[in-house]
């Protein structure tokens, strides 16, 4: 929602002349300059008196505090005005005793002054009939009039989520971008938002089995700011924003390669690359998160024990990109779908999969920032391939995770845990089709609501849930070709960024309303 600003001007009002017997000196400031300052939401106005203090009332005033056509009283109690003044100190130069009809009022005083279309006093608000800028609320001003407008995006695009009658079109999409160029194999995999509200998307594109890690930065309005491709065969999977809006991008060096960690400046210029070989082949980083000190924590997998077992790998870097540690977690056979997020106290929350009774089960765990395990939650009966793909931490410390339940067909699951790992609730979603449904990404907004993205029966699927697990809305993108939502992030305005692929083989980036 747009914020309107105003600067309030307060004029020093002249004191009435002294009563009989008073020497007139007790109510006036005569020793140096005095000033009165008031601050609006964006700027400061000054009404200043200098020398023998003077005060003005009525008349018109400028933003610097000067006044014209005003009455002036001096420190000796006499008065001069633009018109006549009387011996008792009152003047007839246009000043009045109350209200703001003399032109010295301000937006919010309850009087409609010059330049104001309305003024309801304390009832002024950006969602009210009279806005905080004392303008009458109208469709197209970018402010949602509560109870009257369903939305107001402030533009003249009748085809996006909010039409020109300020009614919802049924879609949450602000904009979408499809990228068809770049080779036969491409996908958007992860997205993060920087301090300016710009979105950074990571993925890959190129010939099959010879792709390159790919980055693109967007403005909040959807304009491409820059894009980069890593110069070696690689795939990108996760992205995070560090200090000074620097970018960490992670993935793998090739189809059967090493963990890859790249750093870029906020303008897209390259900083450094780190390739990590755990022991055997098929090492991979899936996700990365940064803390307030600029440290980065990477979650991935590595093949150990003579190329027999894949294990969860946690690797930490300082703000300069130097390794702090590499830990191979004692969780057996961790495979794809690993996500990571950071708790307020610096603990790491990780989601993935692990082997149990010969099959794959979902797993969510909590570690200290030094990779010491605190608790783990796993679920599965050893008869199916259940997966956990991503994890997110809410402001109250609650832990959300999502993935897929396997059976006759795979269903999406979303679960909320307490900070100590106790299950609070679980909701599932199953489409009517026969293809797999999976939750691929999850993020939590400022209200504690969760946004889950994934695939439903071959379509890109996005759903918002309340903190108690109740569906708010669902967006389904049906292209009659393969589509999937893979990564999600939420910006400072609670707008939602999503990336994935559509139309079978096009990178897809979108931004949605909350």
C-alpha angles and dihedrals in degrees: 000000000000118000117221119212132205137173118226119217118205118189121207106244117222117247117237115258116275120276120248111290094024117113090219095233102101098073102043131076108227103157108085133315124329124193139185120210129191125183125214124190092281117018145003132258121202130205105190135183122192136192109355097017117252130186131200131209134186121356124088125304138202128223092260092061097257117138136204131199089014131139115249129203123193130213093264091064098249119125134214123190141178086253129024125317126205130228092250091063099256118126136208097208095115104281118136132203100235147013123025102277091118091073098256096103129115138219107277098033092105095246123105102235130185110296094022123109092195142350122195093171113222090004091069109114140148089252096043134091088258111043127220087261091057092250125133110254111250134169108267099035092105093244122107111231102217114240092005106059126041090201142346119198094173095233136101097238105124094185104060127083093291119045128209092270089059091249125132114254092210094260128097093203118122092180141336132206127200121195114198099168127084109069141301096295120054142135142162108240111171141011136196134179125226131213093274093054094254117142124229117201126196129194138112142265138179139082116337111279090006102070127144127225106255132202131187130178123209134191116233088260091057101257115145110242099182143325134209138190125203109244096229134061106282146127127230121220111160140024136189137177119240136180117330087012090291115165131236115195124183138187136108136303096234142337091289100019144105138297108278125205119182131183128204135177118245090261091058097257114144120253111171147329131216125190116194124199109194097187114293136016131299097049113160143173116219106176144010136196132184133211132217092269092057097254116144126214119200125199120199144118138266135191113242138166097054095318092303105110133038113216136190110262125200117190126180131200133189121235091272093056097256117141116255097181145328116217128187104206121226093242113116125237100353108185137171130338102053117165131179138198137170128243121218092257092052098261117143122236114202132186126195144112136280139188122259125170090349097306136085123265133182119259137189122183143175125221135178117250086262090058097254109148117244104173140341134202120200132174133188141096097231091250100094144028105261117177140195111206107175146005135202134186121222125217091259092054096258115145122225125192137175140189141120137299113214124215132111080339133357119262129197116248130191121190135186121207131189115242089265093054103260114146111247100177142336128205127186136198127204125182125214092244128090098237124096121279114205139169107228104173141016136189134174126223131215092274094053094254116140129226115203125191131188144108130304118191092328095317131108108256130197125177134177119210131187119240087265093054100258116143114248099178141333130213118199119187109204113185097162082243132076113297131168138176107218110167136029137186134173123219132212092276091052089250112149126236119199134179134183136106137296140183089033098288114021126109109242128203124175142168121210140190117256 
